Amino acid sequence: MNSADITQLAIRRHDIDASHFQHAYSEKENVLGKRELAFLRGRKLVLDELALVLNDLPRGSRILDVGCGTAHLTHWIKEKGFDVCGIEPSTEMFNYARQNFPEIEIKQAISSNIPYKDGSFDLIVAFEVLRYLDKQENIKSFAEFRRVLKPGGKFFVTQVNLFSTDLYFIFHNLKSVICKITHNTHHHCNFTTSGQQKKQIKKAGFSQVQTVGRFLGSSRIFYKFGRKPGNIYQSLIKNFSKNQRVKNSFRKNLTGHLIVIATK
């Protein structure tokens, strides 16, 4: 499967999953299933990290939410006083975004072809977007981010750790083998490491690259058994890692979310 096919498969998958994401973001936590609970636990920690970046920006700064999905994150950023807009390639996601928040400018576009002028934004956010694209499309997206960022502007993206302790790399590849045997399609996942990200992004022309690990990957395993096991495990690990944040060691590569922050 070539790069363009992988990208189109990712878009189609999000067309199919759009109602799931709409449900996960819209419903109260006590009615959500195991999959949504683990996702939202990790998302909260990513938002905590994003809030640190937003705190350094003047209110009114121009922000682009790439792959904004249902635009709930876009709206969260707007409520903090920023001038935010979004792009989303999936038609179903795009329709939900326009329906949910008609006051926010949302355009249907992809990360490697952003319909805005050079130097338009102070910050670009791409949460759980580039993970579905291959290395080639990631590199093209980094170049496009650099184009539309202002001098000194930053991007904030999440990636999937190759060595995450949730063992997703093993699970994903086993499922890929099964799908090949049964002639079913299986989505791509861009497994990576902190070192690989720094190398790719500096090659794209960014001056500074910082990586942070959030959400202990093993937490996802316990949430697969239900809310109670997941919550108990979360309580236990607070004694070892209160905010599940790893910044300055190899252990960041073991977390559930690898956050990459780069400066133009």
Secondary structure, DSSP 8 states (H G I E B T S, - for coil): --HHHHHHHHHHHHHHHHHHHHHHHHS-GGG--HHHHHHHHHHHHHHHHHHHHHTTS-TT-EEEEET-TTSHHHHHHHHTT-EEEEE---HHHHHHHHHH-TTS-EE--BTTB--S-TT-EEEEEESS-GGGS-HHHHHHHHHHHHHHEEEEEEEEEEEEETT-TT-HHHHHHHHHHHHHHTT-------EE-HHHHHHHHHHTT-SEEEEEEEEETHHHHHHTT-HHHHHHHHHHHTTT-TT-EE-SSGGGGGEEEEEEEEE-
